[in-house]
Every structure is written in C-alpha cells, then in structure tokens.
Amino acid sequence: MDNIIIQLEEYRLKHRITQQDLARKLGVSFVSVNRWLNGHAIPQKLQVYQIKQLLQDKEVQYGK
C-alpha cells in the first residue's frame, strides 16, 4: 500500500497540483488525501482503484 501512496505523491508533485486538486480528481475529500499522504490513513479499495486509474492515465498521456 505504501508504494501506491508514494506514487500518488510523486504524481502530485510532478504535475504541481495541490492536495485539494488531487482530491477533486479522485472524487474524495482533501482530508482523505491529506491523511493518506501523511500516513494517518490508507485508502479503501474503491479509492485504490481510482488512484491506480489516475496513475495509469498518467502513463498513457505522459509516457509517450
């Protein structure tokens, strides 16, 4: 689980978006994203799926 959170933070930093913007992209609250990135909580299965989709979309768009 830690690996996906690290990837999510790298995505956020690389694309220079705020935690609030990231939360909007994932359809969750800012508090959820903040707690994941600070290690106070872990995403539920649905959110893990959404995170993986976001990261895969990134590879398709930016991997070329």
DSSP file (Angstrom, degrees, kcal/mol; ACC not computed):
  #  RESIDUE AA STRUCTURE BP1 BP2  ACC     N-H-->O    O-->H-N    N-H-->O    O-->H-N    TCO  KAPPA ALPHA  PHI   PSI    X-CA   Y-CA   Z-CA
    1    1 A M     >        0   0    0      0, 0.0     4,-1.5     0, 0.0     3,-0.3   0.000 360.0 360.0 360.0 -36.2    0.0    0.0    0.0
    2    2 A D  H  >  +     0   0    0      1,-0.2     4,-2.4     2,-0.2     5,-0.2   0.862 360.0  59.8 -59.3 -35.2    2.9    2.4    0.8
    3    3 A N  H  > S+     0   0    0      1,-0.2     4,-2.4     2,-0.2    -1,-0.2   0.903 103.6  48.8 -62.6 -41.9    4.1    2.1   -2.8
    4    4 A I  H  > S+     0   0    0     -3,-0.3     4,-2.2     1,-0.2    -1,-0.2   0.860 110.8  51.1 -68.1 -33.4    0.8    3.5   -4.3
    5    5 A I  H  X S+     0   0    0     -4,-1.5     4,-2.3     2,-0.2    -1,-0.2   0.897 109.8  49.9 -69.0 -40.0    0.9    6.4   -1.8
    6    6 A I  H  X S+     0   0    0     -4,-2.4     4,-2.4     2,-0.2    -2,-0.2   0.924 111.7  48.5 -62.1 -44.4    4.4    7.2   -2.8
    7    7 A Q  H  X S+     0   0    0     -4,-2.4     4,-2.6     1,-0.2    -2,-0.2   0.888 109.9  52.6 -62.4 -39.2    3.4    7.1   -6.5
    8    8 A L  H  X S+     0   0    0     -4,-2.2     4,-2.4     2,-0.2    -2,-0.2   0.914 110.4  46.7 -64.0 -43.1    0.4    9.3   -5.8
    9    9 A E  H  X S+     0   0    0     -4,-2.3     4,-2.6     2,-0.2     5,-0.2   0.897 111.7  51.4 -66.5 -39.5    2.6   11.9   -4.0
   10   10 A E  H  X S+     0   0    0     -4,-2.4     4,-3.0     2,-0.2     5,-0.2   0.914 110.0  50.2 -62.0 -42.3    5.1   11.8   -6.9
   11   11 A Y  H  X S+     0   0    0     -4,-2.6     4,-2.3     2,-0.2    -2,-0.2   0.936 111.0  49.3 -59.1 -47.0    2.3   12.3   -9.4
   12   12 A R  H  <>S+     0   0    0     -4,-2.4     5,-2.2     1,-0.2     4,-0.3   0.918 115.4  42.5 -60.6 -45.4    1.1   15.3   -7.4
   13   13 A L  H ><5S+     0   0    0     -4,-2.6     3,-0.9     3,-0.2    -1,-0.2   0.911 112.9  52.3 -69.4 -42.5    4.5   16.9   -7.2
   14   14 A K  H 3<5S+     0   0    0     -4,-3.0    -2,-0.2     1,-0.2    -1,-0.2   0.887 116.2  39.9 -61.0 -39.8    5.4   16.2  -10.8
   15   15 A H  T 3<5S-     0   0    0     -4,-2.3    -1,-0.2    -5,-0.2    -2,-0.2   0.386 107.1-128.3 -93.7   3.8    2.2   17.8  -12.0
   16   16 A R  T < 5 +     0   0    0     -3,-0.9     2,-0.3    -4,-0.3    -3,-0.2   0.898  55.6 147.3  52.5  49.7    2.4   20.6   -9.5
   17   17 A I      < -     0   0    0     -5,-2.2    -1,-0.2    -6,-0.1    -2,-0.1  -0.863  45.7-117.3-113.9 152.3   -1.1   20.1   -8.2
   18   18 A T     >  -     0   0    0     -2,-0.3     4,-2.4     1,-0.1     5,-0.2  -0.289  28.0-108.8 -78.5 166.9   -2.3   20.7   -4.7
   19   19 A Q  H  > S+     0   0    0      1,-0.2     4,-2.5     2,-0.2     5,-0.1   0.866 122.5  56.0 -62.2 -34.8   -3.8   18.1   -2.4
   20   20 A Q  H  > S+     0   0    0      2,-0.2     4,-2.0     1,-0.2    -1,-0.2   0.925 107.9  46.6 -63.0 -45.0   -7.1   19.7   -2.9
   21   21 A D  H  > S+     0   0    0      1,-0.2     4,-2.3     2,-0.2    -2,-0.2   0.898 112.0  51.1 -64.2 -40.3   -6.8   19.4   -6.7
   22   22 A L  H  X S+     0   0    0     -4,-2.4     4,-1.8     1,-0.2    -2,-0.2   0.908 107.6  52.9 -63.0 -41.8   -5.8   15.8   -6.3
   23   23 A A  H  X>S+     0   0    0     -4,-2.5     5,-2.4     1,-0.2     4,-1.1   0.908 108.5  50.6 -59.9 -42.7   -8.8   15.1   -4.1
   24   24 A R  H ><5S+     0   0    0     -4,-2.0     3,-0.5     1,-0.2    -1,-0.2   0.917 108.4  52.0 -61.7 -43.6  -11.1   16.6   -6.8
   25   25 A K  H 3<5S+     0   0    0     -4,-2.3    -1,-0.2     1,-0.2    -2,-0.2   0.858 115.7  41.3 -60.8 -34.9   -9.5   14.3   -9.4
   26   26 A L  H 3<5S-     0   0    0     -4,-1.8    -1,-0.2    -5,-0.2    -2,-0.2   0.548 109.9-120.7 -91.5  -8.6  -10.1   11.3   -7.3
   27   27 A G  T <<5S+     0   0    0     -4,-1.1     2,-0.2    -3,-0.5    -3,-0.2   0.829  74.9 110.5  73.1  31.9  -13.6   12.3   -6.1
   28   28 A V  S   <S-     0   0    0     -5,-2.4    -1,-0.3    -6,-0.2    -2,-0.1  -0.761  72.1 -84.8-127.9 175.2  -12.6   12.3   -2.4
   29   29 A S     >  -     0   0    0     -2,-0.2     4,-1.8     1,-0.1     5,-0.2  -0.420  30.7-119.0 -81.1 158.1  -12.2   14.9    0.3
   30   30 A F  H  > S+     0   0    0      1,-0.2     4,-2.9     2,-0.2     5,-0.2   0.889 115.2  59.4 -57.5 -40.5   -9.0   16.9    0.9
   31   31 A V  H  > S+     0   0    0      1,-0.2     4,-2.5     2,-0.2    -1,-0.2   0.889 103.2  51.4 -59.2 -40.5   -8.9   15.4    4.4
   32   32 A S  H  > S+     0   0    0      2,-0.2     4,-2.3     1,-0.2    -1,-0.2   0.954 112.5  44.4 -61.3 -50.3   -8.7   11.9    2.9
   33   33 A V  H  X S+     0   0    0     -4,-1.8     4,-2.7     1,-0.2     5,-0.2   0.923 113.5  51.3 -61.0 -44.6   -5.8   12.8    0.6
   34   34 A N  H  X S+     0   0    0     -4,-2.9     4,-1.5     1,-0.2    -1,-0.2   0.908 110.7  48.0 -60.0 -43.6   -4.0   14.6    3.4
   35   35 A R  H  <>S+     0   0    0     -4,-2.5     5,-2.4    -5,-0.2     6,-1.2   0.874 112.1  49.8 -68.2 -36.6   -4.3   11.7    5.8
   36   36 A W  H ><5S+     0   0    0     -4,-2.3     3,-1.4     4,-0.2    -2,-0.2   0.955 112.6  46.3 -63.3 -49.3   -3.1    9.2    3.1
   37   37 A L  H 3<5S+     0   0    0     -4,-2.7    -1,-0.2     1,-0.3    -2,-0.2   0.749 114.0  48.5 -69.5 -23.4   -0.1   11.3    2.2
   38   38 A N  T 3<5S-     0   0    0     -4,-1.5    -1,-0.3    -5,-0.2    -2,-0.2   0.375 114.3-114.9 -96.5   4.0    0.8   11.8    5.9
   39   39 A G  T < 5S+     0   0    0     -3,-1.4    -3,-0.2    -4,-0.3    -2,-0.1   0.672  84.2 116.5  76.8  17.6    0.5    8.2    6.8
   40   40 A H  S   <S+     0   0    0     -5,-2.4     2,-0.3    -6,-0.2    -4,-0.2   0.579  81.5   9.8 -93.6 -11.0   -2.5    8.6    9.1
   41   41 A A        -     0   0    0     -6,-1.2    -2,-0.2    -9,-0.1    -1,-0.1  -0.970  66.2-132.1-156.6 165.1   -4.9    6.5    7.0
   42   42 A I        -     0   0    0     -2,-0.3    -6,-0.1    -3,-0.1     6,-0.0  -0.946  33.9-102.6-123.5 149.6   -5.0    4.2    4.0
   43   43 A P        -     0   0    0      0, 0.0     2,-0.1     0, 0.0   -38,-0.0  -0.336  34.7-118.0 -68.3 149.6   -7.4    4.4    1.0
   44   44 A Q     >  -     0   0    0      1,-0.1     4,-2.5    -2,-0.0     3,-0.2  -0.310  38.8 -91.2 -77.3 170.9  -10.3    2.0    0.8
   45   45 A K  H  > S+     0   0    0      1,-0.2     4,-2.2     2,-0.2     5,-0.2   0.878 126.3  50.6 -55.1 -44.2  -10.5   -0.5   -2.1
   46   46 A L  H  > S+     0   0    0      1,-0.2     4,-2.1     2,-0.2    -1,-0.2   0.906 112.0  47.5 -62.8 -41.0  -12.5    1.8   -4.3
   47   47 A Q  H  > S+     0   0    0      2,-0.2     4,-2.7    -3,-0.2    -1,-0.2   0.873 108.4  54.7 -68.7 -36.4  -10.1    4.7   -3.8
   48   48 A V  H  X S+     0   0    0     -4,-2.5     4,-2.6     2,-0.2    -2,-0.2   0.921 108.8  49.7 -60.3 -42.8   -7.1    2.4   -4.5
   49   49 A Y  H  X S+     0   0    0     -4,-2.2     4,-2.3    -5,-0.2    -2,-0.2   0.930 111.5  48.0 -60.2 -46.1   -8.8    1.5   -7.8
   50   50 A Q  H  X S+     0   0    0     -4,-2.1     4,-2.3     1,-0.2    -2,-0.2   0.885 111.2  50.8 -63.8 -39.1   -9.3    5.2   -8.6
   51   51 A I  H  X S+     0   0    0     -4,-2.7     4,-2.6     2,-0.2    -1,-0.2   0.930 109.9  49.8 -63.7 -45.3   -5.7    6.0   -7.7
   52   52 A K  H  X S+     0   0    0     -4,-2.6     4,-2.4     1,-0.2    -2,-0.2   0.895 110.2  51.1 -61.4 -39.9   -4.5    3.2  -10.0
   53   53 A Q  H  X S+     0   0    0     -4,-2.3     4,-2.7     2,-0.2    -1,-0.2   0.924 110.2  49.1 -62.0 -44.6   -6.7    4.6  -12.8
   54   54 A L  H  X S+     0   0    0     -4,-2.3     4,-1.8     1,-0.2    -2,-0.2   0.919 112.9  47.1 -60.9 -44.6   -5.3    8.1  -12.3
   55   55 A L  H  X S+     0   0    0     -4,-2.6     4,-1.6     2,-0.2    -1,-0.2   0.863 112.7  49.1 -68.1 -35.9   -1.7    6.8  -12.4
   56   56 A Q  H  X S+     0   0    0     -4,-2.4     4,-2.1     2,-0.2    -2,-0.2   0.900 108.2  53.4 -69.4 -40.7   -2.3    4.6  -15.5
   57   57 A D  H  X S+     0   0    0     -4,-2.7     4,-2.5     1,-0.2     5,-0.2   0.887 106.3  54.8 -59.3 -37.7   -3.9    7.5  -17.3
   58   58 A K  H  X S+     0   0    0     -4,-1.8     4,-3.3     1,-0.2     5,-0.4   0.911 106.3  50.5 -60.3 -44.0   -0.7    9.5  -16.5
   59   59 A E  H  X S+     0   0    0     -4,-1.6     4,-1.8     1,-0.2    -1,-0.2   0.895 111.5  47.9 -64.0 -39.5    1.4    6.8  -18.1
   60   60 A V  H  < S+     0   0    0     -4,-2.1     4,-0.3     2,-0.2    -1,-0.2   0.926 119.3  38.8 -66.1 -44.1   -0.7    6.8  -21.2
   61   61 A Q  H  < S+     0   0    0     -4,-2.5     3,-0.2    -5,-0.2    -2,-0.2   0.898 131.8  23.3 -73.9 -41.5   -0.7   10.6  -21.5
   62   62 A Y  H  < S+     0   0    0     -4,-3.3    -3,-0.2    -5,-0.2    -2,-0.2   0.507 104.1  78.7-108.0  -6.4    2.9   11.3  -20.5
   63   63 A G     <        0   0    0     -4,-1.8    -1,-0.2    -5,-0.4    -3,-0.1   0.559 360.0 360.0 -82.9  -6.4    4.7    8.1  -21.2
   64   64 A K              0   0    0     -4,-0.3    -1,-0.2    -3,-0.2    -2,-0.1   0.467 360.0 360.0 -82.6 360.0    5.0    8.6  -25.0
